[in-house]
Amino acid sequence: MKSVDRIDMNRKWPIPSWIPMLLLVAAVLGLLLGRCGHAARDKYIVFYNVEVQEATMANIDVTFEAYNRSKVDFQNEGILIRAYNEAGEEIASKITTIDLESGTHKRFLKVLTKLTKLIKTKEDVRNVTVELYHSSLFK
């Protein structure tokens, strides 16, 4: 009869010391490459003709145009819209997504519904900005 040696499943197998170092280096390189990608997108997507279409006590309608100068389609690209009053305080902000095909101009209408300051008319909204949103670990 043959004897079979079985692996002892209760024995602890130590992790080699070079594996945690390799994981740390991979994580740092991943964060750096992610930042490079954000910088490249900032050069290729341009926002212009940002205006307040209508402003009420409940919401602010913002229209803007976007132009994709790259040869790459951007799907579900995050943008950040902010509205400011005359004193420079933020009235409302919203993170939303847009889709842009390569080399196209597109007009968008977005509605800011959660206001942090009270407004009465359209003239209470002094400035509106639209920019790409970069979720980041370190800000």
Secondary structure, DSSP 8 states (H G I E B T S, - for coil): --------TTS-----THHHHHHHHHHHHHHHHHHHHHHHHHHHEEEEEEEEEEE-SS-EEEEEEEEE-SSS-EEEEEEEEEEE-TTS-EEEEEEEEEEE-TT-EEEEEEEE--BSS---SGGG--EEEEEE----S--
